[in-house]
Amino acid sequence: MLNDKIKDIIHKVAPDFDLSTISDDTDLRKDLGMDSLAMMMVSMELEDTFSFRFDEPVDFKTVGDVLAFLRDKKGITD
């Protein structure tokens, strides 16, 4: 499931967070405290996990933004 893969990526980058509390509305910066380095690491993990490269910088705010990007822009589904 796509949502679980995103949670796994977040856990890789920020292992201290309880994955059961993460929802589509979870704010990556405010709720999880991710800084620009962590966001870059998430982007790199997304590229590796889903075998694509970002064409331009993307500013994800929530977990739902990541899911929408993967589904809408990259055609990746559950």
mmCIF file of the N, C-alpha and C atoms, coordinates in Angstrom:
data_MODEL
# 
_entry.id   MODEL 
# 
loop_
_atom_site.group_PDB 
_atom_site.id 
_atom_site.type_symbol 
_atom_site.label_atom_id 
_atom_site.label_alt_id 
_atom_site.label_comp_id 
_atom_site.label_asym_id 
_atom_site.label_entity_id 
_atom_site.label_seq_id 
_atom_site.pdbx_PDB_ins_code 
_atom_site.Cartn_x 
_atom_site.Cartn_y 
_atom_site.Cartn_z 
_atom_site.occupancy 
_atom_site.B_iso_or_equiv 
_atom_site.pdbx_formal_charge 
_atom_site.auth_seq_id 
_atom_site.auth_comp_id 
_atom_site.auth_asym_id 
_atom_site.auth_atom_id 
_atom_site.pdbx_PDB_model_num 
ATOM 1   N N  . MET A 1 1  ? 0.841  -1.179 0.000   1.00 0.00 ? 1  MET A N  1 
ATOM 2   C CA . MET A 1 1  ? 0.000  0.000  0.000   1.00 0.00 ? 1  MET A CA 1 
ATOM 3   C C  . MET A 1 1  ? 0.888  1.246  0.000   1.00 0.00 ? 1  MET A C  1 
ATOM 4   N N  . LEU A 1 2  ? 0.526  2.197  -0.807  1.00 0.00 ? 2  LEU A N  1 
ATOM 5   C CA . LEU A 1 2  ? 1.326  3.405  -0.996  1.00 0.00 ? 2  LEU A CA 1 
ATOM 6   C C  . LEU A 1 2  ? 1.523  4.176  0.316   1.00 0.00 ? 2  LEU A C  1 
ATOM 7   N N  . ASN A 1 3  ? 0.461  4.285  1.084   1.00 0.00 ? 3  ASN A N  1 
ATOM 8   C CA . ASN A 1 3  ? 0.541  5.007  2.351   1.00 0.00 ? 3  ASN A CA 1 
ATOM 9   C C  . ASN A 1 3  ? 1.581  4.385  3.279   1.00 0.00 ? 3  ASN A C  1 
ATOM 10  N N  . ASP A 1 4  ? 1.641  3.068  3.326   1.00 0.00 ? 4  ASP A N  1 
ATOM 11  C CA . ASP A 1 4  ? 2.616  2.379  4.169   1.00 0.00 ? 4  ASP A CA 1 
ATOM 12  C C  . ASP A 1 4  ? 4.045  2.623  3.684   1.00 0.00 ? 4  ASP A C  1 
ATOM 13  N N  . LYS A 1 5  ? 4.238  2.671  2.378   1.00 0.00 ? 5  LYS A N  1 
ATOM 14  C CA . LYS A 1 5  ? 5.572  2.946  1.839   1.00 0.00 ? 5  LYS A CA 1 
ATOM 15  C C  . LYS A 1 5  ? 6.037  4.349  2.223   1.00 0.00 ? 5  LYS A C  1 
ATOM 16  N N  . ILE A 1 6  ? 5.107  5.313  2.206   1.00 0.00 ? 6  ILE A N  1 
ATOM 17  C CA . ILE A 1 6  ? 5.451  6.679  2.600   1.00 0.00 ? 6  ILE A CA 1 
ATOM 18  C C  . ILE A 1 6  ? 5.821  6.712  4.077   1.00 0.00 ? 6  ILE A C  1 
ATOM 19  N N  . LYS A 1 7  ? 5.065  6.006  4.893   1.00 0.00 ? 7  LYS A N  1 
ATOM 20  C CA . LYS A 1 7  ? 5.375  5.941  6.330   1.00 0.00 ? 7  LYS A CA 1 
ATOM 21  C C  . LYS A 1 7  ? 6.748  5.308  6.559   1.00 0.00 ? 7  LYS A C  1 
ATOM 22  N N  . ASP A 1 8  ? 7.071  4.276  5.793   1.00 0.00 ? 8  ASP A N  1 
ATOM 23  C CA . ASP A 1 8  ? 8.389  3.644  5.914   1.00 0.00 ? 8  ASP A CA 1 
ATOM 24  C C  . ASP A 1 8  ? 9.503  4.630  5.570   1.00 0.00 ? 8  ASP A C  1 
ATOM 25  N N  . ILE A 1 9  ? 9.286  5.438  4.551   1.00 0.00 ? 9  ILE A N  1 
ATOM 26  C CA . ILE A 1 9  ? 10.283 6.447  4.164   1.00 0.00 ? 9  ILE A CA 1 
ATOM 27  C C  . ILE A 1 9  ? 10.439 7.477  5.273   1.00 0.00 ? 9  ILE A C  1 
ATOM 28  N N  . ILE A 1 10 ? 9.324  7.930  5.826   1.00 0.00 ? 10 ILE A N  1 
ATOM 29  C CA . ILE A 1 10 ? 9.386  8.895  6.926   1.00 0.00 ? 10 ILE A CA 1 
ATOM 30  C C  . ILE A 1 10 ? 10.131 8.288  8.108   1.00 0.00 ? 10 ILE A C  1 
ATOM 31  N N  . HIS A 1 11 ? 9.851  7.028  8.389   1.00 0.00 ? 11 HIS A N  1 
ATOM 32  C CA . HIS A 1 11 ? 10.527 6.354  9.508   1.00 0.00 ? 11 HIS A CA 1 
ATOM 33  C C  . HIS A 1 11 ? 12.036 6.240  9.272   1.00 0.00 ? 11 HIS A C  1 
ATOM 34  N N  . LYS A 1 12 ? 12.440 6.017  8.024   1.00 0.00 ? 12 LYS A N  1 
ATOM 35  C CA . LYS A 1 12 ? 13.867 5.972  7.702   1.00 0.00 ? 12 LYS A CA 1 
ATOM 36  C C  . LYS A 1 12 ? 14.550 7.300  8.001   1.00 0.00 ? 12 LYS A C  1 
ATOM 37  N N  . VAL A 1 13 ? 13.877 8.375  7.639   1.00 0.00 ? 13 VAL A N  1 
ATOM 38  C CA . VAL A 1 13 ? 14.442 9.716  7.787   1.00 0.00 ? 13 VAL A CA 1 
ATOM 39  C C  . VAL A 1 13 ? 14.293 10.225 9.219   1.00 0.00 ? 13 VAL A C  1 
ATOM 40  N N  . ALA A 1 14 ? 13.174 9.910  9.850   1.00 0.00 ? 14 ALA A N  1 
ATOM 41  C CA . ALA A 1 14 ? 12.891 10.397 11.205  1.00 0.00 ? 14 ALA A CA 1 
ATOM 42  C C  . ALA A 1 14 ? 12.395 9.229  12.056  1.00 0.00 ? 14 ALA A C  1 
ATOM 43  N N  . PRO A 1 15 ? 13.305 8.372  12.509  1.00 0.00 ? 15 PRO A N  1 
ATOM 44  C CA . PRO A 1 15 ? 12.912 7.141  13.197  1.00 0.00 ? 15 PRO A CA 1 
ATOM 45  C C  . PRO A 1 15 ? 12.266 7.335  14.566  1.00 0.00 ? 15 PRO A C  1 
ATOM 46  N N  . ASP A 1 16 ? 12.295 8.520  15.118  1.00 0.00 ? 16 ASP A N  1 
ATOM 47  C CA . ASP A 1 16 ? 11.749 8.739  16.454  1.00 0.00 ? 16 ASP A CA 1 
ATOM 48  C C  . ASP A 1 16 ? 10.236 8.925  16.492  1.00 0.00 ? 16 ASP A C  1 
ATOM 49  N N  . PHE A 1 17 ? 9.596  9.019  15.346  1.00 0.00 ? 17 PHE A N  1 
ATOM 50  C CA . PHE A 1 17 ? 8.169  9.289  15.317  1.00 0.00 ? 17 PHE A CA 1 
ATOM 51  C C  . PHE A 1 17 ? 7.363  8.000  15.307  1.00 0.00 ? 17 PHE A C  1 
ATOM 52  N N  . ASP A 1 18 ? 6.250  8.018  16.011  1.00 0.00 ? 18 ASP A N  1 
ATOM 53  C CA . ASP A 1 18 ? 5.320  6.894  16.060  1.00 0.00 ? 18 ASP A CA 1 
ATOM 54  C C  . ASP A 1 18 ? 4.503  6.894  14.768  1.00 0.00 ? 18 ASP A C  1 
ATOM 55  N N  . LEU A 1 19 ? 4.742  5.908  13.943  1.00 0.00 ? 19 LEU A N  1 
ATOM 56  C CA . LEU A 1 19 ? 4.085  5.861  12.637  1.00 0.00 ? 19 LEU A CA 1 
ATOM 57  C C  . LEU A 1 19 ? 2.568  5.743  12.736  1.00 0.00 ? 19 LEU A C  1 
ATOM 58  N N  . SER A 1 20 ? 2.073  5.214  13.841  1.00 0.00 ? 20 SER A N  1 
ATOM 59  C CA . SER A 1 20 ? 0.624  5.069  13.981  1.00 0.00 ? 20 SER A CA 1 
ATOM 60  C C  . SER A 1 20 ? -0.084 6.413  14.110  1.00 0.00 ? 20 SER A C  1 
ATOM 61  N N  . THR A 1 21 ? 0.654  7.466  14.422  1.00 0.00 ? 21 THR A N  1 
ATOM 62  C CA . THR A 1 21 ? 0.049  8.796  14.575  1.00 0.00 ? 21 THR A CA 1 
ATOM 63  C C  . THR A 1 21 ? 0.093  9.602  13.277  1.00 0.00 ? 21 THR A C  1 
ATOM 64  N N  . ILE A 1 22 ? 0.732  9.067  12.248  1.00 0.00 ? 22 ILE A N  1 
ATOM 65  C CA . ILE A 1 22 ? 0.887  9.803  10.994  1.00 0.00 ? 22 ILE A CA 1 
ATOM 66  C C  . ILE A 1 22 ? -0.318 9.546  10.091  1.00 0.00 ? 22 ILE A C  1 
ATOM 67  N N  . SER A 1 23 ? -0.922 10.639 9.616   1.00 0.00 ? 23 SER A N  1 
ATOM 68  C CA . SER A 1 23 ? -2.065 10.554 8.702   1.00 0.00 ? 23 SER A CA 1 
ATOM 69  C C  . SER A 1 23 ? -1.767 11.418 7.480   1.00 0.00 ? 23 SER A C  1 
ATOM 70  N N  . ASP A 1 24 ? -2.701 11.448 6.547   1.00 0.00 ? 24 ASP A N  1 
ATOM 71  C CA . ASP A 1 24 ? -2.534 12.274 5.347   1.00 0.00 ? 24 ASP A CA 1 
ATOM 72  C C  . ASP A 1 24 ? -2.405 13.754 5.698   1.00 0.00 ? 24 ASP A C  1 
ATOM 73  N N  . ASP A 1 25 ? -2.997 14.156 6.812   1.00 0.00 ? 25 ASP A N  1 
ATOM 74  C CA . ASP A 1 25 ? -2.970 15.563 7.226   1.00 0.00 ? 25 ASP A CA 1 
ATOM 75  C C  . ASP A 1 25 ? -1.734 15.942 8.042   1.00 0.00 ? 25 ASP A C  1 
ATOM 76  N N  . THR A 1 26 ? -0.878 14.984 8.331   1.00 0.00 ? 26 THR A N  1 
ATOM 77  C CA . THR A 1 26 ? 0.321  15.268 9.122   1.00 0.00 ? 26 THR A CA 1 
ATOM 78  C C  . THR A 1 26 ? 1.235  16.210 8.358   1.00 0.00 ? 26 THR A C  1 
ATOM 79  N N  . ASP A 1 27 ? 1.573  17.325 8.994   1.00 0.00 ? 27 ASP A N  1 
ATOM 80  C CA . ASP A 1 27 ? 2.460  18.321 8.401   1.00 0.00 ? 27 ASP A CA 1 
ATOM 81  C C  . ASP A 1 27 ? 3.905  17.877 8.630   1.00 0.00 ? 27 ASP A C  1 
ATOM 82  N N  . LEU A 1 28 ? 4.634  17.734 7.546   1.00 0.00 ? 28 LEU A N  1 
ATOM 83  C CA . LEU A 1 28 ? 5.998  17.214 7.634   1.00 0.00 ? 28 LEU A CA 1 
ATOM 84  C C  . LEU A 1 28 ? 6.910  18.110 8.458   1.00 0.00 ? 28 LEU A C  1 
ATOM 85  N N  . ARG A 1 29 ? 6.736  19.404 8.356   1.00 0.00 ? 29 ARG A N  1 
ATOM 86  C CA . ARG A 1 29 ? 7.599  20.328 9.091   1.00 0.00 ? 29 ARG A CA 1 
ATOM 87  C C  . ARG A 1 29 ? 7.068  20.608 10.498  1.00 0.00 ? 29 ARG A C  1 
ATOM 88  N N  . LYS A 1 30 ? 5.811  21.002 10.582  1.00 0.00 ? 30 LYS A N  1 
ATOM 89  C CA . LYS A 1 30 ? 5.242  21.397 11.875  1.00 0.00 ? 30 LYS A CA 1 
ATOM 90  C C  . LYS A 1 30 ? 5.041  20.213 12.812  1.00 0.00 ? 30 LYS A C  1 
ATOM 91  N N  . ASP A 1 31 ? 4.445  19.141 12.298  1.00 0.00 ? 31 ASP A N  1 
ATOM 92  C CA . ASP A 1 31 ? 4.130  17.998 13.160  1.00 0.00 ? 31 ASP A CA 1 
ATOM 93  C C  . ASP A 1 31 ? 5.321  17.069 13.384  1.00 0.00 ? 31 ASP A C  1 
ATOM 94  N N  . LEU A 1 32 ? 6.145  16.906 12.341  1.00 0.00 ? 32 LEU A N  1 
ATOM 95  C CA . LEU A 1 32 ? 7.269  15.974 12.440  1.00 0.00 ? 32 LEU A CA 1 
ATOM 96  C C  . LEU A 1 32 ? 8.605  16.679 12.640  1.00 0.00 ? 32 LEU A C  1 
ATOM 97  N N  . GLY A 1 33 ? 8.608  18.004 12.521  1.00 0.00 ? 33 GLY A N  1 
ATOM 98  C CA . GLY A 1 33 ? 9.832  18.769 12.763  1.00 0.00 ? 33 GLY A CA 1 
ATOM 99  C C  . GLY A 1 33 ? 10.905 18.578 11.706  1.00 0.00 ? 33 GLY A C  1 
ATOM 100 N N  . MET A 1 34 ? 10.510 18.202 10.503  1.00 0.00 ? 34 MET A N  1 
ATOM 101 C CA . MET A 1 34 ? 11.504 17.993 9.455   1.00 0.00 ? 34 MET A CA 1 
ATOM 102 C C  . MET A 1 34 ? 12.051 19.329 8.962   1.00 0.00 ? 34 MET A C  1 
ATOM 103 N N  . ASP A 1 35 ? 13.361 19.393 8.828   1.00 0.00 ? 35 ASP A N  1 
ATOM 104 C CA . ASP A 1 35 ? 14.001 20.583 8.280   1.00 0.00 ? 35 ASP A CA 1 
ATOM 105 C C  . ASP A 1 35 ? 14.307 20.336 6.804   1.00 0.00 ? 35 ASP A C  1 
ATOM 106 N N  . SER A 1 36 ? 14.998 21.278 6.184   1.00 0.00 ? 36 SER A N  1 
ATOM 107 C CA . SER A 1 36 ? 15.258 21.159 4.740   1.00 0.00 ? 36 SER A CA 1 
ATOM 108 C C  . SER A 1 36 ? 16.110 19.929 4.413   1.00 0.00 ? 36 SER A C  1 
ATOM 109 N N  . LEU A 1 37 ? 17.022 19.564 5.284   1.00 0.00 ? 37 LEU A N  1 
ATOM 110 C CA . LEU A 1 37 ? 17.844 18.373 5.054   1.00 0.00 ? 37 LEU A CA 1 
ATOM 111 C C  . LEU A 1 37 ? 16.980 17.114 5.093   1.00 0.00 ? 37 LEU A C  1 
ATOM 112 N N  . ALA A 1 38 ? 16.108 17.022 6.079   1.00 0.00 ? 38 ALA A N  1 
ATOM 113 C CA . ALA A 1 38 ? 15.215 15.865 6.180   1.00 0.00 ? 38 ALA A CA 1 
ATOM 114 C C  . ALA A 1 38 ? 14.295 15.788 4.971   1.00 0.00 ? 38 ALA A C  1 
ATOM 115 N N  . MET A 1 39 ? 13.810 16.944 4.513   1.00 0.00 ? 39 MET A N  1 
ATOM 116 C CA . MET A 1 39 ? 12.940 16.954 3.340   1.00 0.00 ? 39 MET A CA 1 
ATOM 117 C C  . MET A 1 39 ? 13.696 16.492 2.092   1.00 0.00 ? 39 MET A C  1 
ATOM 118 N N  . MET A 1 40 ? 14.951 16.879 1.983   1.00 0.00 ? 40 MET A N  1 
ATOM 119 C CA . MET A 1 40 ? 15.763 16.426 0.855   1.00 0.00 ? 40 MET A CA 1 
ATOM 120 C C  . MET A 1 40 ? 15.972 14.910 0.944   1.00 0.00 ? 40 MET A C  1 
ATOM 121 N N  . MET A 1 41 ? 16.175 14.403 2.143   1.00 0.00 ? 41 MET A N  1 
ATOM 122 C CA . MET A 1 41 ? 16.349 12.964 2.314   1.00 0.00 ? 41 MET A CA 1 
ATOM 123 C C  . MET A 1 41 ? 15.065 12.210 1.955   1.00 0.00 ? 41 MET A C  1 
ATOM 124 N N  . VAL A 1 42 ? 13.918 12.764 2.318   1.00 0.00 ? 42 VAL A N  1 
ATOM 125 C CA . VAL A 1 42 ? 12.640 12.156 1.938   1.00 0.00 ? 42 VAL A CA 1 
ATOM 126 C C  . VAL A 1 42 ? 12.532 12.120 0.416   1.00 0.00 ? 42 VAL A C  1 
ATOM 127 N N  . SER A 1 43 ? 12.873 13.210 -0.232  1.00 0.00 ? 43 SER A N  1 
ATOM 128 C CA . SER A 1 43 ? 12.821 13.265 -1.699  1.00 0.00 ? 43 SER A CA 1 
ATOM 129 C C  . SER A 1 43 ? 13.726 12.211 -2.323  1.00 0.00 ? 43 SER A C  1 
ATOM 130 N N  . MET A 1 44 ? 14.921 12.056 -1.786  1.00 0.00 ? 44 MET A N  1 
ATOM 131 C CA . MET A 1 44 ? 15.856 11.063 -2.318  1.00 0.00 ? 44 MET A CA 1 
ATOM 132 C C  . MET A 1 44 ? 15.321 9.651  -2.104  1.00 0.00 ? 44 MET A C  1 
ATOM 133 N N  . GLU A 1 45 ? 14.731 9.402  -0.951  1.00 0.00 ? 45 GLU A N  1 
ATOM 134 C CA . GLU A 1 45 ? 14.140 8.086  -0.686  1.00 0.00 ? 45 GLU A CA 1 
ATOM 135 C C  . GLU A 1 45 ? 12.956 7.812  -1.613  1.00 0.00 ? 45 GLU A C  1 
ATOM 136 N N  . LEU A 1 46 ? 12.155 8.840  -1.876  1.00 0.00 ? 46 LEU A N  1 
ATOM 137 C CA . LEU A 1 46 ? 11.043 8.680  -2.821  1.00 0.00 ? 46 LEU A CA 1 
ATOM 138 C C  . LEU A 1 46 ? 11.568 8.297  -4.199  1.00 0.00 ? 46 LEU A C  1 
ATOM 139 N N  . GLU A 1 47 ? 12.609 8.982  -4.648  1.00 0.00 ? 47 GLU A N  1 
ATOM 140 C CA . GLU A 1 47 ? 13.203 8.673  -5.949  1.00 0.00 ? 47 GLU A CA 1 
ATOM 141 C C  . GLU A 1 47 ? 13.698 7.234  -6.006  1.00 0.00 ? 47 GLU A C  1 
ATOM 142 N N  . ASP A 1 48 ? 14.394 6.808  -4.961  1.00 0.00 ? 48 ASP A N  1 
ATOM 143 C CA . ASP A 1 48 ? 14.934 5.451  -4.939  1.00 0.00 ? 48 ASP A CA 1 
ATOM 144 C C  . ASP A 1 48 ? 13.826 4.395  -4.849  1.00 0.00 ? 48 ASP A C  1 
ATOM 145 N N  . THR A 1 49 ? 12.859 4.628  -3.990  1.00 0.00 ? 49 THR A N  1 
ATOM 146 C CA . THR A 1 49 ? 11.792 3.657  -3.777  1.00 0.00 ? 49 THR A CA 1 
ATOM 147 C C  . THR A 1 49 ? 10.908 3.484  -5.008  1.00 0.00 ? 49 THR A C  1 
ATOM 148 N N  . PHE A 1 50 ? 10.616 4.606  -5.680  1.00 0.00 ? 50 PHE A N  1 
ATOM 149 C CA . PHE A 1 50 ? 9.667  4.562  -6.792  1.00 0.00 ? 50 PHE A CA 1 
ATOM 150 C C  . PHE A 1 50 ? 10.324 4.725  -8.159  1.00 0.00 ? 50 PHE A C  1 
ATOM 151 N N  . SER A 1 51 ? 11.635 4.717  -8.204  1.00 0.00 ? 51 SER A N  1 
ATOM 152 C CA . SER A 1 51 ? 12.409 4.718  -9.452  1.00 0.00 ? 51 SER A CA 1 
ATOM 153 C C  . SER A 1 51 ? 12.052 5.868  -10.396 1.00 0.00 ? 51 SER A C  1 
ATOM 154 N N  . PHE A 1 52 ? 12.156 7.079  -9.893  1.00 0.00 ? 52 PHE A N  1 
ATOM 155 C CA . PHE A 1 52 ? 11.990 8.261  -10.732 1.00 0.00 ? 52 PHE A CA 1 
ATOM 156 C C  . PHE A 1 52 ? 12.917 9.349  -10.208 1.00 0.00 ? 52 PHE A C  1 
ATOM 157 N N  . ARG A 1 53 ? 13.037 10.417 -10.953 1.00 0.00 ? 53 ARG A N  1 
ATOM 158 C CA . ARG A 1 53 ? 13.813 11.592 -10.540 1.00 0.00 ? 53 ARG A CA 1 
ATOM 159 C C  . ARG A 1 53 ? 12.904 12.811 -10.613 1.00 0.00 ? 53 ARG A C  1 
ATOM 160 N N  . PHE A 1 54 ? 13.000 13.654 -9.616  1.00 0.00 ? 54 PHE A N  1 
ATOM 161 C CA . PHE A 1 54 ? 12.228 14.891 -9.633  1.00 0.00 ? 54 PHE A CA 1 
ATOM 162 C C  . PHE A 1 54 ? 12.723 15.773 -10.769 1.00 0.00 ? 54 PHE A C  1 
ATOM 163 N N  . ASP A 1 55 ? 11.794 16.328 -11.539 1.00 0.00 ? 55 ASP A N  1 
ATOM 164 C CA . ASP A 1 55 ? 12.134 17.231 -12.631 1.00 0.00 ? 55 ASP A CA 1 
ATOM 165 C C  . ASP A 1 55 ? 12.383 18.644 -12.118 1.00 0.00 ? 55 ASP A C  1 
ATOM 166 N N  . GLU A 1 56 ? 11.757 18.961 -11.007 1.00 0.00 ? 56 GLU A N  1 
ATOM 167 C CA . GLU A 1 56 ? 11.882 20.287 -10.410 1.00 0.00 ? 56 GLU A CA 1 
ATOM 168 C C  . GLU A 1 56 ? 11.632 20.152 -8.908  1.00 0.00 ? 56 GLU A C  1 
ATOM 169 N N  . PRO A 1 57 ? 12.051 21.129 -8.141  1.00 0.00 ? 57 PRO A N  1 
ATOM 170 C CA . PRO A 1 57 ? 11.816 21.060 -6.692  1.00 0.00 ? 57 PRO A CA 1 
ATOM 171 C C  . PRO A 1 57 ? 10.322 21.041 -6.373  1.00 0.00 ? 57 PRO A C  1 
ATOM 172 N N  . VAL A 1 58 ? 9.960  20.239 -5.405  1.00 0.00 ? 58 VAL A N  1 
ATOM 173 C CA . VAL A 1 58 ? 8.578  20.140 -4.957  1.00 0.00 ? 58 VAL A CA 1 
ATOM 174 C C  . VAL A 1 58 ? 8.559  20.406 -3.460  1.00 0.00 ? 58 VAL A C  1 
ATOM 175 N N  . ASP A 1 59 ? 7.646  21.259 -3.016  1.00 0.00 ? 59 ASP A N  1 
ATOM 176 C CA . ASP A 1 59 ? 7.555  21.600 -1.605  1.00 0.00 ? 59 ASP A CA 1 
ATOM 177 C C  . ASP A 1 59 ? 6.368  20.871 -0.988  1.00 0.00 ? 59 ASP A C  1 
ATOM 178 N N  . PHE A 1 60 ? 6.629  19.690 -0.446  1.00 0.00 ? 60 PHE A N  1 
ATOM 179 C CA . PHE A 1 60 ? 5.579  18.922 0.213   1.00 0.00 ? 60 PHE A CA 1 
ATOM 180 C C  . PHE A 1 60 ? 5.310  19.522 1.585   1.00 0.00 ? 60 PHE A C  1 
ATOM 181 N N  . LYS A 1 61 ? 4.038  19.722 1.888   1.00 0.00 ? 61 LYS A N  1 
ATOM 182 C CA . LYS A 1 61 ? 3.673  20.228 3.205   1.00 0.00 ? 61 LYS A CA 1 
ATOM 183 C C  . LYS A 1 61 ? 3.159  19.101 4.099   1.00 0.00 ? 61 LYS A C  1 
ATOM 184 N N  . THR A 1 62 ? 2.358  18.221 3.534   1.00 0.00 ? 62 THR A N  1 
ATOM 185 C CA . THR A 1 62 ? 1.760  17.140 4.314   1.00 0.00 ? 62 THR A CA 1 
ATOM 186 C C  . THR A 1 62 ? 2.058  15.784 3.674   1.00 0.00 ? 62 THR A C  1 
ATOM 187 N N  . VAL A 1 63 ? 1.774  14.749 4.425   1.00 0.00 ? 63 VAL A N  1 
ATOM 188 C CA . VAL A 1 63 ? 1.901  13.395 3.888   1.00 0.00 ? 63 VAL A CA 1 
ATOM 189 C C  . VAL A 1 63 ? 0.955  13.242 2.699   1.00 0.00 ? 63 VAL A C  1 
ATOM 190 N N  . GLY A 1 64 ? -0.225 13.843 2.793   1.00 0.00 ? 64 GLY A N  1 
ATOM 191 C CA . GLY A 1 64 ? -1.179 13.801 1.689   1.00 0.00 ? 64 GLY A CA 1 
ATOM 192 C C  . GLY A 1 64 ? -0.646 14.436 0.420   1.00 0.00 ? 64 GLY A C  1 
ATOM 193 N N  . ASP A 1 65 ? 0.157  15.489 0.570   1.00 0.00 ? 65 ASP A N  1 
ATOM 194 C CA . ASP A 1 65 ? 0.787  16.115 -0.605  1.00 0.00 ? 65 ASP A CA 1 
ATOM 195 C C  . ASP A 1 65 ? 1.721  15.136 -1.311  1.00 0.00 ? 65 ASP A C  1 
ATOM 196 N N  . VAL A 1 66 ? 2.452  14.371 -0.523  1.00 0.00 ? 66 VAL A N  1 
ATOM 197 C CA . VAL A 1 66 ? 3.367  13.375 -1.101  1.00 0.00 ? 66 VAL A CA 1 
ATOM 198 C C  . VAL A 1 66 ? 2.557  12.323 -1.857  1.00 0.00 ? 66 VAL A C  1 
ATOM 199 N N  . LEU A 1 67 ? 1.498  11.836 -1.219  1.00 0.00 ? 67 LEU A N  1 
ATOM 200 C CA . LEU A 1 67 ? 0.652  10.829 -1.856  1.00 0.00 ? 67 LEU A CA 1 
ATOM 201 C C  . LEU A 1 67 ? 0.030  11.357 -3.145  1.00 0.00 ? 67 LEU A C  1 
ATOM 202 N N  . ALA A 1 68 ? -0.486 12.580 -3.096  1.00 0.00 ? 68 ALA A N  1 
ATOM 203 C CA . ALA A 1 68 ? -1.109 13.167 -4.288  1.00 0.00 ? 68 ALA A CA 1 
ATOM 204 C C  . ALA A 1 68 ? -0.099 13.329 -5.413  1.00 0.00 ? 68 ALA A C  1 
ATOM 205 N N  . PHE A 1 69 ? 1.116  13.753 -5.084  1.00 0.00 ? 69 PHE A N  1 
ATOM 206 C CA . PHE A 1 69 ? 2.160  13.904 -6.095  1.00 0.00 ? 69 PHE A CA 1 
ATOM 207 C C  . PHE A 1 69 ? 2.447  12.563 -6.761  1.00 0.00 ? 69 PHE A C  1 
ATOM 208 N N  . LEU A 1 70 ? 2.624  11.523 -5.964  1.00 0.00 ? 70 LEU A N  1 
ATOM 209 C CA . LEU A 1 70 ? 2.937  10.214 -6.516  1.00 0.00 ? 70 LEU A CA 1 
ATOM 210 C C  . LEU A 1 70 ? 1.800  9.691  -7.392  1.00 0.00 ? 70 LEU A C  1 
ATOM 211 N N  . ARG A 1 71 ? 0.574  9.887  -6.939  1.00 0.00 ? 71 ARG A N  1 
ATOM 212 C CA . ARG A 1 71 ? -0.571 9.387  -7.702  1.00 0.00 ? 71 ARG A CA 1 
ATOM 213 C C  . ARG A 1 71 ? -0.824 10.224 -8.956  1.00 0.00 ? 71 ARG A C  1 
ATOM 214 N N  . ASP A 1 72 ? -0.857 11.547 -8.790  1.00 0.00 ? 72 ASP A N  1 
ATOM 215 C CA . ASP A 1 72 ? -1.266 12.431 -9.890  1.00 0.00 ? 72 ASP A CA 1 
ATOM 216 C C  . ASP A 1 72 ? -0.150 12.722 -10.886 1.00 0.00 ? 72 ASP A C  1 
ATOM 217 N N  . LYS A 1 73 ? 1.042  12.957 -10.400 1.00 0.00 ? 73 LYS A N  1 
ATOM 218 C CA . LYS A 1 73 ? 2.153  13.362 -11.287 1.00 0.00 ? 73 LYS A CA 1 
ATOM 219 C C  . LYS A 1 73 ? 2.954  12.165 -11.808 1.00 0.00 ? 73 LYS A C  1 
ATOM 220 N N  . LYS A 1 74 ? 3.032  11.108 -11.004 1.00 0.00 ? 74 LYS A N  1 
ATOM 221 C CA . LYS A 1 74 ? 3.868  9.969  -11.396 1.00 0.00 ? 74 LYS A CA 1 
ATOM 222 C C  . LYS A 1 74 ? 3.068  8.712  -11.728 1.00 0.00 ? 74 LYS A C  1 
ATOM 223 N N  . GLY A 1 75 ? 1.754  8.751  -11.495 1.00 0.00 ? 75 GLY A N  1 
ATOM 224 C CA . GLY A 1 75 ? 0.916  7.591  -11.824 1.00 0.00 ? 75 GLY A CA 1 
ATOM 225 C C  . GLY A 1 75 ? 1.161  6.385  -10.964 1.00 0.00 ? 75 GLY A C  1 
ATOM 226 N N  . ILE A 1 76 ? 1.680  6.584  -9.779  1.00 0.00 ? 76 ILE A N  1 
ATOM 227 C CA . ILE A 1 76 ? 1.964  5.483  -8.859  1.00 0.00 ? 76 ILE A CA 1 
ATOM 228 C C  . ILE A 1 76 ? 0.733  5.277  -7.993  1.00 0.00 ? 76 ILE A C  1 
ATOM 229 N N  . THR A 1 77 ? 0.237  4.053  -7.953  1.00 0.00 ? 77 THR A N  1 
ATOM 230 C CA . THR A 1 77 ? -0.966 3.753  -7.190  1.00 0.00 ? 77 THR A CA 1 
ATOM 231 C C  . THR A 1 77 ? -0.665 2.737  -6.107  1.00 0.00 ? 77 THR A C  1 
ATOM 232 N N  . ASP A 1 78 ? -1.673 2.521  -5.279  1.00 0.00 ? 78 ASP A N  1 
ATOM 233 C CA . ASP A 1 78 ? -1.541 1.533  -4.199  1.00 0.00 ? 78 ASP A CA 1 
ATOM 234 C C  . ASP A 1 78 ? -1.321 0.195  -4.806  1.00 0.00 ? 78 ASP A C  1 
# 
